[in-house]
């Protein structure tokens, strides 16, 4: 590359590098880790684990069976 071409395109290169730095187009691994932790915390606040969901589902099923038994006993008595 000759000196004239370098001088011709140097301002453009400086502007492009400045925009890349200003707009944070490249992130550091620390920034990615921070964002990852934020996402995990947000997901943990809004959603439950599948195991917890299955536990609650089985408890609700047990409660429904007990209610059905109580209903059958009451209707059998009358």
C-alpha positions, 0 to 999 in steps of 0.5 A: 500500500502506498503512502497516498492511498493510506493518506486518502483513506485514513480519515475514513478508517479513523471514523469507522474505528471511532464509531465502532468504539462509540457504539460498543459493537464489540463487547468484552467477555465480562460484559457478556457474563454480566448480561448473561447473569441478568437474563438468568435472574429475570428468567428465574423470577418469571418462570419455574423449573419443570420439576417444580411445575410437575410437583405442583401438578401432582399435588393438584391432582392429589387434591382433586382426587381427595375432593372427588372422594369427599364428594362421592361420600357426601353424595352416597350418604344422601 
